């Protein structure tokens, strides 16, 4: 099986495990928190495909500075793709992101900041690393030096 297919299978299996975990938590009124879900998923994917996925999980301090919970660096035959991720927990009963519904303006600002920081944020070394792999998946050139 091609490494990309292996990785997709690992993501799908981890998603199924997550839904099962949430359903069990819901059944016993012991829903796991967002950080627990994140930790379980990151560990599961790292164990499944250690050579295809590099994970840089942010500390709470760093998360507040650069916006996002972690970065994934995913390998394929063309190099590495960098993804900055901001986790949000879906409510298993409603199928909605309840944390985002309370303050739509705040949620929108956080999403905008996540995208901005990934492209031109204050962590310029990371910005360059994240921006360059994206240019090979886009028909638009991303500048090497954010302006």
Long-range contacts (C-beta under 8 A, 24 or more apart in sequence): 3-52, 3-75, 3-76, 3-77, 4-76, 6-49, 6-52, 7-49, 7-52, 7-53, 7-74, 10-45, 10-48, 10-49, 11-45, 13-48, 14-41, 14-44, 14-45, 14-48, 17-44, 19-92, 22-90, 22-92, 23-92, 25-92, 26-92, 26-93, 31-92, 33-89, 34-87, 34-88, 34-89, 34-99, 37-87, 37-89, 38-69, 38-70, 38-87, 42-70, 51-75, 52-76, 54-80, 65-122, 65-123, 66-117, 66-121, 66-122, 66-123, 66-126, 67-110, 67-113, 67-114, 67-117, 67-118, 67-121, 68-114, 68-117, 68-118, 71-126, 71-130, 78-136, 79-133, 79-136, 80-133, 81-133, 81-134, 81-137, 82-129, 82-130, 82-133, 82-134, 84-114, 84-117, 84-118, 84-130, 86-110, 86-111, 86-114, 119-146, 120-146, 120-147
